[in-house]
Amino acid sequence: MIKVKSRGNESLEQMLRRFKKMCEKEGLTKEIKRTAYYEKPSERRRRRMRKTIKRDQKVRAF
């Protein structure tokens, strides 16, 4: 669980910005987007294959 404590006279906007950064760093937003809708196993496999192919092409380019 992510907790954000106020630092001195930090504004609410700054605290919210820190909270969002912490969520991104933990991968929480990516997980929420992934589970927001049902993805068929075949679609998941295809997505992962595209990702590996793209990664391999990027490695071979260098």
VOLOMI-931492 format. One record per residue: residue number from 1; residue in three letters; x, y, z of N, C-alpha, C, O in turn. Coordinates in steps of 0.2 Angstrom, whole numbers. Layout:
// VOLOMI-931492
+-----+------+-------+-------+-------+-------+-------+-------+-------+-------+-------+-------+-------+-------+
| pos | code |   nxx |   nyy |   nzz |  caxx |  cayy |  cazz |   cxx |   cyy |   czz |   oxx |   oyy |   ozz |
+-----+------+-------+-------+-------+-------+-------+-------+-------+-------+-------+-------+-------+-------+
| NUM |  ALA |     X |     Y |     Z |     X |     Y |     Z |     X |     Y |     Z |     X |     Y |     Z |
...
+-----+------+-------+-------+-------+-------+-------+-------+-------+-------+-------+-------+-------+-------+
// end
This chain:
// VOLOMI-931492
+-----+------+-------+-------+-------+-------+-------+-------+-------+-------+-------+-------+-------+-------+
| pos | code |   nxx |   nyy |   nzz |  caxx |  cayy |  cazz |   cxx |   cyy |   czz |   oxx |   oyy |   ozz |
+-----+------+-------+-------+-------+-------+-------+-------+-------+-------+-------+-------+-------+-------+
|   1 |  MET |     4 |    -6 |     0 |     0 |     0 |     0 |     4 |     6 |     0 |     9 |     7 |     4 |
|   2 |  ILE |     3 |    11 |    -4 |     7 |    17 |    -5 |     4 |    22 |     0 |    -2 |    24 |    -1 |
|   3 |  LYS |     8 |    25 |     4 |     6 |    31 |     8 |    11 |    37 |     7 |    17 |    36 |     5 |
|   4 |  VAL |     8 |    43 |     7 |    12 |    49 |     6 |    10 |    53 |    12 |     5 |    55 |    13 |
|   5 |  LYS |    16 |    55 |    15 |    15 |    60 |    21 |    18 |    67 |    18 |    22 |    67 |    14 |
|   6 |  SER |    15 |    72 |    21 |    16 |    79 |    19 |    23 |    80 |    22 |    25 |    79 |    27 |
|   7 |  ARG |    27 |    84 |    18 |    34 |    86 |    19 |    34 |    93 |    21 |    33 |    97 |    16 |
|   8 |  GLY |    34 |    95 |    27 |    34 |   102 |    29 |    28 |   106 |    27 |    22 |   104 |    28 |
|   9 |  ASN |    29 |   111 |    23 |    23 |   115 |    20 |    22 |   113 |    13 |    21 |   118 |     9 |
|  10 |  GLU |    22 |   107 |    11 |    21 |   104 |     4 |    13 |   105 |     3 |     9 |   104 |     7 |
|  11 |  SER |    12 |   107 |    -4 |     5 |   108 |    -6 |     2 |   102 |    -8 |     5 |    97 |    -8 |
|  12 |  LEU |    -4 |   102 |    -8 |    -8 |    96 |   -10 |    -6 |    93 |   -17 |    -6 |    87 |   -18 |
|  13 |  GLU |    -5 |    98 |   -22 |    -3 |    96 |   -28 |     3 |    93 |   -29 |     4 |    88 |   -32 |
|  14 |  GLN |     8 |    95 |   -25 |    15 |    92 |   -24 |    14 |    85 |   -22 |    17 |    80 |   -24 |
|  15 |  MET |    10 |    84 |   -16 |     9 |    77 |   -13 |     6 |    73 |   -19 |     8 |    67 |   -19 |
|  16 |  LEU |     1 |    75 |   -22 |    -3 |    71 |   -27 |     2 |    69 |   -33 |     2 |    63 |   -35 |
|  17 |  ARG |     7 |    74 |   -35 |    12 |    72 |   -40 |    16 |    67 |   -37 |    18 |    62 |   -41 |
|  18 |  ARG |    18 |    67 |   -31 |    23 |    62 |   -28 |    19 |    55 |   -28 |    22 |    50 |   -29 |
|  19 |  PHE |    13 |    55 |   -26 |     9 |    49 |   -26 |     8 |    46 |   -33 |     9 |    40 |   -33 |
|  20 |  LYS |     7 |    50 |   -38 |     7 |    47 |   -45 |    13 |    44 |   -47 |    13 |    39 |   -50 |
|  21 |  LYS |    19 |    47 |   -45 |    25 |    45 |   -47 |    26 |    38 |   -44 |    29 |    33 |   -47 |
|  22 |  MET |    25 |    38 |   -37 |    25 |    31 |   -34 |    21 |    26 |   -37 |    24 |    20 |   -37 |
|  23 |  CYS |    15 |    27 |   -39 |    11 |    23 |   -42 |    14 |    20 |   -48 |    14 |    14 |   -50 |
|  24 |  GLU |    17 |    25 |   -52 |    20 |    23 |   -59 |    26 |    18 |   -57 |    27 |    13 |   -61 |
|  25 |  LYS |    30 |    20 |   -52 |    36 |    16 |   -51 |    34 |     9 |   -48 |    38 |     5 |   -50 |
|  26 |  GLU |    29 |     8 |   -45 |    27 |     2 |   -42 |    23 |    -2 |   -48 |    22 |    -8 |   -47 |
|  27 |  GLY |    21 |     1 |   -53 |    18 |    -3 |   -59 |    10 |    -3 |   -57 |     7 |    -7 |   -61 |
|  28 |  LEU |     8 |     0 |   -53 |     1 |     0 |   -51 |    -4 |     2 |   -56 |    -9 |    -1 |   -58 |
|  29 |  THR |    -2 |     8 |   -60 |    -7 |    10 |   -65 |    -7 |     5 |   -71 |   -12 |     4 |   -74 |
|  30 |  LYS |    -1 |     2 |   -72 |    -1 |    -3 |   -78 |    -5 |    -9 |   -76 |    -9 |   -11 |   -81 |
|  31 |  GLU |    -5 |   -11 |   -70 |    -9 |   -17 |   -68 |   -16 |   -15 |   -68 |   -20 |   -19 |   -70 |
|  32 |  ILE |   -18 |    -9 |   -66 |   -25 |    -7 |   -66 |   -28 |    -7 |   -73 |   -33 |    -9 |   -75 |
|  33 |  LYS |   -24 |    -4 |   -78 |   -26 |    -4 |   -85 |   -27 |   -11 |   -88 |   -31 |   -12 |   -92 |
|  34 |  ARG |   -22 |   -15 |   -86 |   -22 |   -22 |   -88 |   -28 |   -26 |   -86 |   -31 |   -30 |   -90 |
|  35 |  THR |   -30 |   -25 |   -80 |   -36 |   -28 |   -77 |   -43 |   -25 |   -78 |   -48 |   -27 |   -75 |
|  36 |  ALA |   -43 |   -19 |   -81 |   -49 |   -15 |   -82 |   -54 |   -19 |   -86 |   -60 |   -18 |   -86 |
|  37 |  TYR |   -52 |   -23 |   -91 |   -56 |   -26 |   -95 |   -54 |   -34 |   -96 |   -48 |   -35 |   -95 |
|  38 |  TYR |   -58 |   -38 |   -98 |   -56 |   -45 |   -99 |   -52 |   -46 |  -106 |   -55 |   -43 |  -111 |
|  39 |  GLU |   -47 |   -49 |  -106 |   -43 |   -51 |  -112 |   -43 |   -58 |  -113 |   -41 |   -62 |  -108 |
|  40 |  LYS |   -45 |   -60 |  -118 |   -45 |   -68 |  -120 |   -37 |   -70 |  -120 |   -33 |   -66 |  -121 |
|  41 |  PRO |   -36 |   -76 |  -118 |   -30 |   -79 |  -117 |   -26 |   -79 |  -124 |   -20 |   -78 |  -124 |
|  42 |  SER |   -30 |   -80 |  -130 |   -27 |   -80 |  -136 |   -24 |   -72 |  -138 |   -19 |   -72 |  -141 |
|  43 |  GLU |   -28 |   -67 |  -136 |   -26 |   -61 |  -137 |   -20 |   -59 |  -132 |   -15 |   -55 |  -135 |
|  44 |  ARG |   -20 |   -62 |  -126 |   -14 |   -60 |  -122 |    -8 |   -63 |  -125 |    -2 |   -60 |  -125 |
|  45 |  ARG |    -8 |   -70 |  -128 |    -3 |   -73 |  -131 |     0 |   -69 |  -137 |     6 |   -68 |  -138 |
|  46 |  ARG |    -5 |   -66 |  -141 |    -3 |   -62 |  -147 |     1 |   -56 |  -145 |     5 |   -54 |  -148 |
|  47 |  ARG |    -2 |   -53 |  -140 |     1 |   -47 |  -137 |     8 |   -48 |  -135 |    13 |   -44 |  -136 |
|  48 |  ARG |     9 |   -53 |  -131 |    16 |   -55 |  -129 |    21 |   -57 |  -134 |    26 |   -55 |  -134 |
|  49 |  MET |    18 |   -60 |  -139 |    22 |   -62 |  -145 |    24 |   -56 |  -149 |    30 |   -55 |  -151 |
|  50 |  ARG |    20 |   -51 |  -150 |    21 |   -45 |  -153 |    27 |   -41 |  -149 |    31 |   -38 |  -152 |
|  51 |  LYS |    26 |   -41 |  -143 |    31 |   -38 |  -139 |    38 |   -41 |  -139 |    43 |   -37 |  -139 |
|  52 |  THR |    38 |   -47 |  -139 |    45 |   -51 |  -140 |    48 |   -50 |  -146 |    54 |   -49 |  -147 |
|  53 |  ILE |    44 |   -50 |  -152 |    46 |   -49 |  -158 |    49 |   -41 |  -159 |    54 |   -40 |  -162 |
|  54 |  LYS |    45 |   -37 |  -156 |    48 |   -30 |  -157 |    54 |   -29 |  -153 |    59 |   -25 |  -155 |
|  55 |  ARG |    55 |   -32 |  -147 |    61 |   -31 |  -143 |    67 |   -35 |  -146 |    72 |   -32 |  -146 |
|  56 |  ASP |    65 |   -40 |  -150 |    71 |   -44 |  -153 |    73 |   -39 |  -159 |    79 |   -39 |  -161 |
|  57 |  GLN |    69 |   -36 |  -163 |    70 |   -32 |  -168 |    74 |   -26 |  -166 |    79 |   -24 |  -169 |
|  58 |  LYS |    73 |   -23 |  -160 |    76 |   -18 |  -157 |    83 |   -20 |  -156 |    88 |   -16 |  -157 |
|  59 |  VAL |    84 |   -26 |  -153 |    91 |   -28 |  -151 |    95 |   -29 |  -157 |   101 |   -28 |  -157 |
|  60 |  ARG |    92 |   -32 |  -162 |    96 |   -34 |  -168 |    98 |   -27 |  -172 |   103 |   -27 |  -176 |
|  61 |  ALA |    94 |   -22 |  -171 |    96 |   -16 |  -175 |   102 |   -13 |  -172 |   106 |    -9 |  -176 |
|  62 |  PHE |   104 |   -14 |  -166 |   110 |   -11 |  -163 |   115 |   -16 |  -164 |   121 |   -15 |  -162 |
+-----+------+-------+-------+-------+-------+-------+-------+-------+-------+-------+-------+-------+-------+
// end
